[in-house]
Amino acid sequence: MSTALKHRKLTQAELTTEAAALFGNDPMRWAFRCPNCDDIASPADFKAAGAPPGMAGQECIGRSLGALKKPTPTNTRGCDWAAYGLFRGPWEVVVPAEDGKPERSIWAFPLAASAADA
């Protein structure tokens, strides 16, 4: 089993600390690895593709580039995988209770190994 596919549970604060240590304090530069196809994408990549930057870490960039449709020249990277789909993402990020909402888990892709991968 790939390291990227091993379940890991961490808090939102732990994810933020780890991402900042790897990629700096700008969340637009934080990079996530798709556990299905190994494509690495950041929120900046999603924004450049015309997609919501907040999808980084939960969807493969391929979904925003047309992987859900038949192949076109624009979907040359990524796949159609999503962390919230039939198969959950390998990382479980626990979001604290806030504004009357209970603590909850969000499933996500793992961070890329380093800024050099991004």
C-alpha positions in Angstrom: 0.0 0.0 0.0 1.3 3.5 -0.9 2.1 5.8 2.0 -0.3 8.3 0.4 -3.2 5.8 0.9 -2.6 5.1 4.6 -5.2 6.6 6.9 -4.0 9.5 8.9 -6.1 11.5 11.3 -5.0 15.0 12.3 -6.6 18.2 13.5 -7.1 21.2 11.2 -4.4 23.0 13.3 -1.9 20.2 12.7 -2.6 20.2 9.0 -2.1 24.0 8.9 1.2 23.7 10.8 2.5 20.9 8.6 1.5 22.6 5.4 3.1 25.9 6.4 6.3 24.2 7.4 6.5 22.5 4.0 5.2 25.3 1.7 5.2 28.6 3.6 2.4 30.6 5.1 0.5 31.3 1.8 -2.3 28.6 1.6 -2.5 29.1 -2.1 0.9 27.4 -2.4 0.1 24.4 -0.3 0.2 21.3 -2.5 -1.7 18.1 -2.2 -1.1 14.7 -3.9 -4.0 12.8 -5.5 -3.9 9.3 -4.0 -5.2 7.8 -7.2 -3.0 9.3 -9.9 -0.2 11.1 -7.9 -0.9 14.5 -9.6 0.2 17.3 -7.3 -2.0 20.5 -7.2 -2.3 23.6 -5.1 -5.2 26.0 -4.6 -3.3 28.3 -7.1 -3.5 25.5 -9.7 -7.3 25.3 -9.2 -7.7 29.0 -9.4 -5.7 29.1 -12.7 -8.0 26.3 -14.0 -11.1 28.5 -13.2 -12.1 26.3 -10.3 -12.7 27.1 -6.6 -9.3 27.1 -4.9 -10.9 25.4 -1.9 -11.2 22.2 -3.8 -7.5 21.5 -3.6 -6.9 18.6 -1.2 -10.4 17.3 -1.8 -10.5 16.8 -5.6 -7.9 15.9 -8.1 -7.2 18.8 -10.5 -8.3 16.6 -13.3 -11.9 17.0 -12.3 -11.6 20.8 -13.0 -9.8 20.1 -16.2 -12.5 17.9 -17.7 -11.7 14.4 -16.5 -15.4 13.8 -15.9 -16.0 14.3 -19.6 -14.5 12.6 -22.6 -10.8 13.3 -23.1 -10.0 16.7 -24.5 -6.7 18.6 -24.9 -7.4 20.5 -21.7 -7.5 17.5 -19.4 -4.0 16.4 -19.8 -3.3 15.9 -16.1 -5.0 14.4 -13.1 -8.0 12.1 -12.9 -11.6 12.3 -11.6 -10.9 11.2 -8.0 -12.5 13.1 -5.0 -11.8 12.6 -1.3 -15.4 12.8 -0.4 -16.7 10.3 -2.9 -17.3 6.6 -2.7 -13.8 6.1 -1.5 -12.8 8.6 1.2 -9.5 10.5 1.1 -6.8 8.9 3.1 -6.4 11.8 5.5 -9.1 12.7 8.0 -8.9 16.3 9.1 -10.8 17.0 12.3 -12.4 20.5 12.2 -13.1 22.0 15.6 -16.6 22.8 16.8 -17.4 26.4 15.9 -20.5 28.7 15.8 -22.7 26.1 17.3 -21.6 23.5 14.8 -20.2 20.3 16.3 -16.6 19.0 15.6 -16.6 17.1 12.3 -14.2 15.3 10.0 -13.3 16.3 6.4 -11.7 13.7 4.2 -8.7 15.0 2.2 -5.7 14.1 0.1 -2.3 14.0 1.7 0.1 16.9 1.4 2.8 16.6 -1.2 6.1 15.5 0.3 7.8 18.9 -0.2 7.7 22.2 -2.0 10.0 20.7 -4.6 7.2 18.3 -5.6 4.7 21.2 -6.0 
